[in-house]
Amino acid sequence: MFWQRLMWVVWPAFLMAGILDGLVFTLVDPQDLHWLGHPVTLSRLGVYTLGFLLFWCIISASGALTVLLSMSPFEINRCPLPQHERPAVCPKQTDREPPMQLEVNLHTEP
């Protein structure tokens, strides 16, 4: 399921980064760019590549956040270990006794 979700994020981000890269560099000439007051010394292809990778990372981060926020509480809180290796505090226990509950006494005696 991890690889499927990863592809849900990176493939659309790849396509959109390509489109955004084409749109941005249709309007902006890489030779006219300045960074901190100095002209960028990379070639046009280098600027195109860095722009594409930057757009891809930003769009991927947005997609990853969307996938994370769409997950159910069960998916987030489930214990990833196999049944026989799960610790006592794992929320998904079926064949063992439930973990001991810690009782807190809030009443103080004088």
WOMO-V248991 format. One record per residue. N is the residue number from 1. RES is the residue in three letters. PHI is phi in degrees with one decimal (none if undefined). PSI is psi in whole degrees, 0 to 359 (* if undefined). Layout:
n=N res=RES phi=PHI psi=PSI
n=N res=RES phi=PHI psi=PSI
//
This chain:
n=1 res=MET phi=none psi=328
n=2 res=PHE phi=-60.7 psi=314
n=3 res=TRP phi=-66.7 psi=325
n=4 res=GLN phi=-65.4 psi=314
n=5 res=ARG phi=-65.8 psi=324
n=6 res=LEU phi=-60.6 psi=318
n=7 res=MET phi=-70.2 psi=330
n=8 res=TRP phi=-60.8 psi=332
n=9 res=VAL phi=-91.2 psi=306
n=10 res=VAL phi=-76.9 psi=328
n=11 res=TRP phi=-69.7 psi=309
n=12 res=PRO phi=-62.2 psi=325
n=13 res=ALA phi=-64.8 psi=322
n=14 res=PHE phi=-62.0 psi=313
n=15 res=LEU phi=-63.5 psi=315
n=16 res=MET phi=-69.7 psi=327
n=17 res=ALA phi=-64.7 psi=322
n=18 res=GLY phi=-64.1 psi=317
n=19 res=ILE phi=-66.7 psi=315
n=20 res=LEU phi=-64.8 psi=321
n=21 res=ASP phi=-61.2 psi=316
n=22 res=GLY phi=-63.9 psi=318
n=23 res=LEU phi=-65.9 psi=314
n=24 res=VAL phi=-64.5 psi=313
n=25 res=PHE phi=-83.4 psi=359
n=26 res=THR phi=-75.7 psi=328
n=27 res=LEU phi=-94.8 psi=336
n=28 res=VAL phi=-119.9 psi=129
n=29 res=ASP phi=-87.0 psi=123
n=30 res=PRO phi=-59.1 psi=335
n=31 res=GLN phi=-73.8 psi=343
n=32 res=ASP phi=-92.7 psi=359
n=33 res=LEU phi=-77.3 psi=145
n=34 res=HIS phi=-127.8 psi=144
n=35 res=TRP phi=-125.7 psi=116
n=36 res=LEU phi=54.8 psi=40
n=37 res=GLY phi=84.7 psi=357
n=38 res=HIS phi=-115.3 psi=144
n=39 res=PRO phi=-66.1 psi=145
n=40 res=VAL phi=-71.9 psi=129
n=41 res=THR phi=-96.2 psi=5
n=42 res=LEU phi=-75.7 psi=158
n=43 res=SER phi=-71.4 psi=168
n=44 res=ARG phi=-58.9 psi=316
n=45 res=LEU phi=-62.6 psi=322
n=46 res=GLY phi=-63.5 psi=318
n=47 res=VAL phi=-67.0 psi=319
n=48 res=TYR phi=-60.0 psi=316
n=49 res=THR phi=-65.3 psi=312
n=50 res=LEU phi=-63.0 psi=321
n=51 res=GLY phi=-62.7 psi=315
n=52 res=PHE phi=-60.8 psi=313
n=53 res=LEU phi=-65.4 psi=322
n=54 res=LEU phi=-64.0 psi=314
n=55 res=PHE phi=-62.6 psi=319
n=56 res=TRP phi=-63.2 psi=317
n=57 res=CYS phi=-64.8 psi=316
n=58 res=ILE phi=-65.8 psi=315
n=59 res=ILE phi=-68.5 psi=324
n=60 res=SER phi=-65.3 psi=320
n=61 res=ALA phi=-62.8 psi=320
n=62 res=SER phi=-63.6 psi=315
n=63 res=GLY phi=-65.3 psi=321
n=64 res=ALA phi=-65.3 psi=321
n=65 res=LEU phi=-65.4 psi=322
n=66 res=THR phi=-63.4 psi=316
n=67 res=VAL phi=-65.1 psi=319
n=68 res=LEU phi=-62.1 psi=316
n=69 res=LEU phi=-72.3 psi=342
n=70 res=SER phi=-88.3 psi=354
n=71 res=MET phi=-74.9 psi=146
n=72 res=SER phi=-78.3 psi=160
n=73 res=PRO phi=-58.9 psi=326
n=74 res=PHE phi=-61.8 psi=316
n=75 res=GLU phi=-65.3 psi=324
n=76 res=ILE phi=-76.6 psi=321
n=77 res=ASN phi=-93.6 psi=357
n=78 res=ARG phi=-67.4 psi=152
n=79 res=CYS phi=-83.6 psi=122
n=80 res=PRO phi=-78.9 psi=353
n=81 res=LEU phi=-82.2 psi=153
n=82 res=PRO phi=-61.9 psi=159
n=83 res=GLN phi=-52.6 psi=317
n=84 res=HIS phi=-79.1 psi=350
n=85 res=GLU phi=-107.2 psi=4
n=86 res=ARG phi=-74.1 psi=138
n=87 res=PRO phi=-73.7 psi=168
n=88 res=ALA phi=-65.2 psi=335
n=89 res=VAL phi=-89.6 psi=2
n=90 res=CYS phi=-67.5 psi=132
n=91 res=PRO phi=-68.4 psi=346
n=92 res=LYS phi=-109.5 psi=81
n=93 res=GLN phi=-112.8 psi=128
n=94 res=THR phi=-119.2 psi=321
n=95 res=ASP phi=-102.8 psi=1
n=96 res=ARG phi=-112.5 psi=168
n=97 res=GLU phi=-69.8 psi=151
n=98 res=PRO phi=-65.1 psi=151
n=99 res=PRO phi=-63.8 psi=151
n=100 res=MET phi=-67.2 psi=139
n=101 res=GLN phi=-91.5 psi=137
n=102 res=LEU phi=-86.8 psi=122
n=103 res=GLU phi=-97.4 psi=134
n=104 res=VAL phi=-112.6 psi=126
n=105 res=ASN phi=-95.8 psi=114
n=106 res=LEU phi=-90.7 psi=351
n=107 res=HIS phi=-89.6 psi=128
n=108 res=THR phi=-104.6 psi=140
n=109 res=GLU phi=-92.0 psi=141
n=110 res=PRO phi=-73.8 psi=*
//
